[in-house]
Amino acid sequence: MRCLALLLLLGCTTVPKVPPERLAAMREADEEDALKGCKPLGKFRGSSTQVGDPGLAQARGEAKAKCAAAGATDFAYTSESVSPDVITVDAKAYDCTVRR
């Protein structure tokens, strides 16, 4: 029952439609220090019910797409969580064309 509720909840979320060239233009920062001075746009979460590497890739892709839809030029993955039911990935989005 718990898995069914989780699947229904995840089915209600949508991944924003972002042009592939927009995703390709985004830069992933290895360290948040590289993003100092950039305007923070928010935190975003991607998730997947697939297991293993495909699920992790799907969750990362969803988090990245949400960052891009928010107008990010740069992003950083901040955490990953793997449980038996779901994989989640958190990312922070930044606009580095506007320096604070």
N, C-alpha and C positions, 0 to 999 in steps of 0.2 A: 504494500500500500504506500509506503514511504517513497519508493522508487517511482511509482505512478504519479504521485503528487509532484515530485521533483521534475519529472519529464513534462508534465503539464505546465509547470511554472516556467521551465526553460523554453518550452514551445511558444510561450507568449512573448518572449523577447525577440527583437529583430536586429539583424546586423545591418547597419546603414549601407546603402549603395554608394560606393566611392569609386571614381574612375581609377583604373589600374595605374595610370601615370601619376596620379596624386599619391597613391600608396608608395610607388617606387621613389618618389621625390622626398619622402620623409626620411629623416636621419634618426637612427637609433643611437642613443647615448649610452656608453658603457658605464659612465659615472655621472651622478647628478651634479657634480662640480662643473661639468662641461655645460650645464644648462643654467648656471648662475647668470643673472642679468636678463634671462628670457622671461617672457610673460607666461605664468602658469595658466593653463586653460581648464584644468580639472583632472580628476581621477576617473579611470574607466575600467570596467571588468569584462573580460571575455570568459566564456565557459563552454564546456563540451561534456557530453555523456559518453563519448567514445573513449576507449581505453588506450593506454600507451602513447607512443609518439604521435599517431594521427590525432588523438584527442588533444594533446598538448599543442600541436601545430594549429589545430582549429581554434582553440581558446586564445592563443597568441594572435592569430589572424583577426579574430573578432575584436580583441582589445585594441589592436593597431587600427582597424577600420573605424572604430569609435573615436579614437584620437584624431584621425584624419578628418572625420566628419565634423569635429569640433574646430577645425581650422589649424591643427598643429603642423608645424614644420619639423618638429623634433619630438621624440618621445623616449621614455625609459620604462622598461618593465621593472616593477617594484617587488612583486611576489608571485609565487606559483604555489598552488595547493592541489594535491592529488588525494582523492578519497575513493572509496569503492564505487560511489555513485556519480561523482562529477569531478572534473578538473577545472580549476579557475586560475586565471592569470590577471593580475592587476597591472595597470600602466598609468603613468602620468603624462599628460600632454602639455606641450609648450609651444609658444609662438616666438621663435628667435629672430624674427624680422623686426619685432618691437622690443627694444631693450629698455629695461626700467632704469 
